[in-house]
Amino acid sequence: MSNSEKTVILNVDDLESQRYVKTRDLQAAGFAVIEAQTGAEALRLIEQHMPPLVLLDVQLPDINGFEVCSFIKQKWPQVMVLQTSATFTASEHRVIGLNAGADSYLVQPAEPLELAAAINALLRVRRSEDALRSLNATLDKQVQERTEELEKANRKLRQEIAQRQKAESELLQAQKMEAVGQLTGGLAHDFNNLLTAVVGNLDLIRARTTEPRITRLAENAFKAAERGSKLTAQLLAFSRTQKLATQSVDLNRLILDASDLLSQSLGANIAIKTDLDAGAPFVVADYNQLEVSLLNLAINARDAMPDGGTLTITTTPNETDDRRVTLSVKDTGTGMPPDVIARAFDPFFTTKPPGKGTGLGLSQVYGLVRQMGGDVDIKSEVGQGTSIQLSLRRSIAGTETAAAAQGAAESGHAERILVVDDDHDVRGLMTSFLAEIGYVVHEADHGNAALAMQTTVNPQLMIIDFSMPGTNGAEVVKAARVVQPALPVLFVSGYADSAALEAAMGSAPFLRKPFRPAELASAVRMALDSVSSSKP
């Protein structure tokens, strides 16, 4: 075994003869030995060589061996100390040495084999302690790694729980919307049929009378009918069943155009500020419904600021999704506690006194934005105001307005139109008006009657209610197109399942009830002209 592989022992003794004998015996036993004559020299050599074991005599010229042992154990506890003495051999001396930190106490002179055995025994203890320390270090590292893994797993679990809670909350909200939508859908459909007849006839009266009093009465009745139309739109909006006329909307322009209406609605004690990002892109939205949503949010903010305050409207690119744009409406009002925030989008939920609110405002906003593919978030604290953020889909197209469509000629050229609607008043309004402006109009009160008339009439356009008793409009159109594959169709309805309509007819034109006669004329002209323009 080379010297570099031998265990190094520090032999400390002030008597040269004794030191020589112990060094000789240790070397004979296979150890490498370094020597020191004083306590100070011993401490220096330990600092320099860090031997695993020190053979330390008690009687030294500068510092006694007990004190040296105590210092070694305080500074280098891993160094083993075998205390030796030929003078201090009584039991009390051994007690002092062991109490000072010595790992063993050996009376000199000792037989070479006994000395080697004592040292080997201590080195075995040292190796065991080293192994234990290594194991502890390994265990500590494993515990640390496992703890980090558990913390990481816990973070992931908390994120999954939060995502699941959000999904469950959204599902619950959707179920509420669906339940209320089913409850109000039939009522809204019948009400919209009534409003179509009322609005249409009032619009015709306004256009044709020259009597100021009749014009004024018709105008008042028309405004009341429009309010009823908006109420049914609210009922359908939060249930997400009405079909929206989505287009590419300049969000900043919509806000600026609505500023006068907002100022009138909020009153003089509410200051309106806008912070509109000039680079905010167009969004996919129903222009009219988004404008109504903005007004609803502003009115809610006004009610939260009874003593006045500031309403701030901002547009910014979405921070986490570059496919979206954020519209934020923030007030300096009373704010909401967490339990109110949790129910804010519930249909008919309101904190206002009886008669002061319908509870449909935020529900309508939620339903509309979700139907347009966006999301809504509320940030609020009691006394710190409320910020409602609408995340809207970015439009890849430029602005698309209805101006081109409205500019189309609305009069007929004797085209044959088949009107199919189970409501007598609505059917009569459409039939008489379209005939008056130049179309040849035939009518049917249900789907089977329309199919029976088809071969005789050979219509160039079918206007059909989507929701009818028995066979619905989509099924009638499907059967009609077996006879006339290219038959153009215009759907009308006051309550239609948008998903079912789009699944059945794709991008078929749709006119929502109640509508004005001018809107009907424009939609009919567009449907007919689109067929003409597609022919070679």
Secondary structure as UniProt FT lines:
FT   HELIX           3..5
FT   STRAND          8..12
FT   HELIX           16..28
FT   TURN            29..30
FT   STRAND          32..36
FT   HELIX           39..49
FT   STRAND          53..57
FT   HELIX           65..75
FT   TURN            77..78
FT   STRAND          80..85
FT   HELIX           91..99
FT   TURN            100..101
FT   STRAND          104..107
FT   HELIX           112..208
FT   HELIX           212..239
FT   STRAND          246..249
FT   HELIX           251..257
FT   HELIX           259..266
FT   TURN            268..269
FT   STRAND          270..276
FT   TURN            278..279
FT   STRAND          283..286
FT   HELIX           287..303
FT   TURN            306..307
FT   STRAND          309..317
FT   TURN            322..323
FT   STRAND          324..331
FT   HELIX           338..343
FT   TURN            344..345
FT   TURN            347..348
FT   TURN            354..355
FT   HELIX           361..371
FT   TURN            372..373
FT   STRAND          375..380
FT   TURN            382..383
FT   STRAND          386..394
FT   HELIX           403..406
FT   STRAND          416..420
FT   HELIX           424..436
FT   TURN            437..438
FT   STRAND          440..444
FT   HELIX           447..457
FT   STRAND          461..465
FT   HELIX           473..483
FT   TURN            485..486
FT   STRAND          489..493
FT   HELIX           498..505
FT   TURN            506..507
FT   STRAND          510..512
FT   HELIX           517..534
//
